[in-house]
């Protein structure tokens, strides 16, 4: 009799718990599908647009999720900006919740304005730079230190990558810490989630928002020039700038 009561008690508890577990599994599966679709919709980045790429991104996201993209407390020291940055007008744009690819979601230039600032135009007038495919993003144009130049230790992993551009006109840029702090505090940029923490990203690796008018193009170009100086001047370790084909 006691055994029968015990079995009935177990059956009574099993039903609700099974429903709870099944509901939790269904919610988790729905979240994964929605997250994966949102990730794929951002387009190509440094990982293949496959389930395996999403899983790799998820591992990186779990490692870096507590980072504050606006925390400049660790970004100290001098930089290479030739003058103070103006304050970027308005609030910051929204940014997708993925470390790879790391993308701006709104505040793009209107149809009446097309930025003339590209990697090709930036490199063309600067003989110490060269354009190649980005080490970090694989699909995008990037500015590198020209072959044979010594490069900063921040470029050791990438072979001297200074910045790369995205299809929306935003950039990922390797800055000196002091310049990165100023860019973030003046609302031109935010830290990449992996900066100094994962995927070989340097400590002052930032997303610079897409310029929306000629004045903003000038400010962004000022940041790119500071990044180029950081990568190619006053270096501590001579390292040959390599392409991905070497």
C-alpha positions in Angstrom: 0.0 0.0 0.0 2.8 2.3 0.9 4.5 1.5 -2.4 1.4 2.3 -4.4 1.1 5.7 -2.7 4.7 6.5 -3.4 4.3 5.7 -7.1 1.2 7.8 -7.3 3.1 10.7 -5.7 5.9 10.3 -8.2 3.4 10.4 -11.1 1.7 13.4 -9.6 5.0 15.3 -9.5 6.3 14.1 -12.9 3.5 15.6 -15.0 4.0 19.3 -14.1 7.8 19.1 -14.1 7.8 17.5 -17.6 5.6 20.3 -18.9 7.9 22.9 -17.3 11.0 21.3 -18.8 9.3 21.0 -22.2 8.2 24.6 -22.1 11.7 25.7 -21.2 13.2 23.7 -24.0 10.7 25.2 -26.5 11.5 28.8 -25.3 15.2 28.2 -25.6 14.8 26.7 -29.1 12.8 29.7 -30.2 15.4 32.1 -28.7 18.2 30.3 -30.5 16.3 30.4 -33.9 15.5 34.1 -33.5 19.1 34.9 -32.4 20.6 32.9 -35.3 18.3 34.7 -37.8 19.2 38.1 -36.4 22.9 37.2 -36.6 22.7 36.0 -40.2 20.8 39.1 -41.2 23.8 41.2 -40.4 25.7 39.8 -43.4 29.2 38.4 -43.7 31.8 39.2 -41.0 34.8 37.4 -39.6 32.9 34.0 -39.3 31.0 31.9 -41.9 27.3 32.5 -41.9 26.5 28.9 -40.8 25.4 27.2 -37.6 29.0 26.5 -36.8 29.9 30.2 -37.2 27.0 31.2 -34.9 28.2 28.7 -32.3 31.7 30.1 -32.4 30.2 33.6 -32.0 28.1 32.4 -29.1 31.3 31.1 -27.3 33.0 34.5 -27.8 29.9 36.3 -26.7 29.8 34.2 -23.5 33.4 35.2 -22.8 32.9 38.9 -23.2 29.3 39.6 -22.4 30.0 41.6 -19.2 32.1 44.2 -20.9 31.1 47.8 -21.0 31.6 49.3 -24.4 31.8 52.8 -23.0 34.2 52.2 -20.1 37.3 54.3 -20.7 38.9 53.8 -17.3 41.6 51.5 -18.7 42.3 53.7 -21.7 45.1 55.9 -20.4 48.1 57.6 -21.9 48.8 59.9 -24.8 47.5 59.5 -28.3 48.1 60.8 -31.8 45.1 63.0 -32.5 46.3 66.3 -33.9 43.5 68.3 -32.3 40.4 67.8 -30.0 37.5 65.9 -31.4 34.1 67.7 -31.6 31.2 66.2 -29.7 29.2 63.9 -32.0 25.6 65.3 -32.2 22.7 63.3 -30.8 22.6 60.0 -29.1 24.7 57.0 -30.0 23.4 54.5 -32.6 22.1 51.1 -31.6 24.6 48.3 -32.0 23.7 44.6 -32.6 24.3 42.3 -29.6 26.9 40.2 -31.3 30.7 40.4 -31.0 31.2 39.0 -34.5 30.1 40.6 -36.7 29.9 43.8 -34.6 27.5 46.2 -36.4 25.8 49.5 -36.1 22.0 49.2 -36.6 20.7 52.7 -37.2 21.7 56.4 -37.7 23.0 55.7 -41.2 23.6 58.5 -43.7 20.4 59.7 -45.5 19.9 59.2 -49.2 21.0 62.7 -49.9 24.5 62.1 -48.6 27.1 59.5 -49.6 30.4 59.5 -47.7 33.5 59.7 -49.9 35.7 58.2 -47.2 36.7 54.7 -48.2 39.7 52.5 -47.5 40.9 53.1 -51.1 40.5 56.9 -50.8 42.2 57.0 -47.4 45.2 54.9 -48.4 45.7 56.6 -51.8 47.2 59.7 -50.3 49.2 58.1 -47.6 52.3 56.3 -48.9 53.0 54.5 -45.6 49.7 52.6 -45.9 48.4 49.8 -48.2 45.0 48.3 -48.8 44.4 44.6 -48.4 41.6 42.3 -47.3 40.9 42.7 -43.5 42.5 40.1 -41.2 39.7 40.5 -38.8 36.6 40.5 -41.1 38.0 38.6 -44.1 35.4 40.1 -46.5 36.2 43.8 -46.1 38.8 46.3 -47.4 41.3 47.3 -44.7 44.2 49.7 -44.4 47.5 48.2 -43.3 51.0 49.5 -42.6 52.9 49.3 -45.9 55.2 46.3 -46.3 58.6 46.6 -44.7 57.6 49.2 -42.1 57.9 48.4 -38.4 54.5 48.1 -36.8 53.1 48.5 -33.3 52.6 45.4 -31.1 48.9 46.1 -31.4 49.3 44.9 -35.0 51.3 41.8 -34.3 48.3 39.4 -34.7 46.8 41.1 -37.8 50.0 42.0 -39.6 49.6 45.7 -39.1 45.8 46.2 -39.8 44.9 49.8 -38.9 41.2 49.8 -39.8 38.5 48.2 -42.0 35.3 49.5 -43.3 31.8 47.9 -43.3 29.1 48.2 -46.0 27.2 50.8 -43.9 30.2 53.1 -43.8 31.2 52.4 -40.2 34.8 51.3 -39.3 36.6 49.1 -36.9 39.8 50.9 -35.9 42.9 50.2 -33.8 43.6 53.3 -31.8 46.1 54.4 -29.2 44.3 54.1 -25.8 44.2 57.8 -25.2 42.6 58.4 -28.6 40.1 55.6 -28.1 39.1 57.2 -24.8 38.5 60.6 -26.5 36.6 58.9 -29.4 34.3 57.1 -26.9 33.7 60.0 -24.6 32.8 62.3 -27.6 30.3 59.7 -28.9 32.2 58.8 -32.1 32.9 55.2 -31.1 32.5 52.4 -28.7 34.8 49.5 -27.7 34.5 46.2 -29.6 33.2 43.6 -27.1 36.3 41.5 -27.7 38.8 44.4 -27.3 41.8 43.1 -25.4 39.8 40.0 -24.4 39.3 37.6 -27.3 39.8 36.9 -31.0 43.1 38.7 -31.1 41.5 42.2 -30.8 43.8 44.9 -29.5 42.8 46.7 -26.2 41.7 49.9 -28.0 39.8 48.2 -30.9 36.7 50.4 -31.5 33.7 50.6 -33.7 33.6 54.1 -35.2 30.1 55.0 -36.3 29.2 55.8 -39.9 29.6 59.5 -40.7 26.3 61.1 -41.7 27.6 64.4 -43.2 30.8 66.1 -44.4 31.7 67.4 -40.9 31.4 63.8 -39.5 33.5 62.5 -42.4 36.3 65.0 -41.3 36.1 63.8 -37.7 36.2 60.1 -38.7 39.2 60.8 -41.0 40.9 62.5 -38.1 40.5 59.2 -36.1 41.8 57.1 -39.0 44.9 59.3 -39.3 45.5 58.9 -35.5 45.2 55.1 -35.9 47.7 55.1 -38.8 50.2 57.0 -36.8 49.7 54.7 -33.8 50.4 51.6 -36.0 53.4 53.0 -37.9 55.2 55.5 -35.6 57.3 55.4 -32.4 57.3 51.6 -32.4 58.8 49.3 -29.9 59.0 46.0 -31.9 59.9 45.9 -35.6 57.5 43.4 -37.2 57.1 43.1 -41.0 53.5 43.9 -42.1 52.2 40.7 -43.6 49.3 40.0 -45.8 47.0 37.1 -45.4 48.7 35.5 -48.5 52.2 35.4 -47.0 
